[in-house]
Amino acid sequence: MKQVTAIVRPEVLEPLKDALTEAGVSGMTIFEVQGCGHQHGWKEYVRGSEVLLTMVPKVEVMLVVDDDEVDPLIDCICTVARTGEVGDGKIFITPVDSVVRIRTGERGRAAL
């Protein structure tokens, strides 16, 4: 099993949720996050003064899936979230050793 964590623009959240549901994803966890990458924020003017905003609002979508589902999900996320501009986000893939459903005690794939 793998954990797929995508950090994307907030405006792509609804289309991404729809695409992931259509792709058969059975569950996901979504967080509102802030961060910066290579762009290190942007400048805005507040009451005539220049202010550097270094933390950019993003959305984190976390999924745990079987190994064979990872590549199609990456393609799905990239298709929906890619604008071609700086700040489109990143996808992180990490191994998951085990999953336990608290309610039933099921483990592994059955717990997803």
Secondary structure as UniProt FT lines:
FT   STRAND          2..8
FT   HELIX           10..12
FT   HELIX           13..22
FT   TURN            23..24
FT   STRAND          29..35
FT   TURN            38..39
FT   STRAND          42..46
FT   TURN            47..48
FT   STRAND          49..53
FT   STRAND          56..65
FT   HELIX           67..69
FT   HELIX           70..81
FT   TURN            86..87
FT   STRAND          89..95
FT   TURN            102..104
FT   HELIX           108..111
//
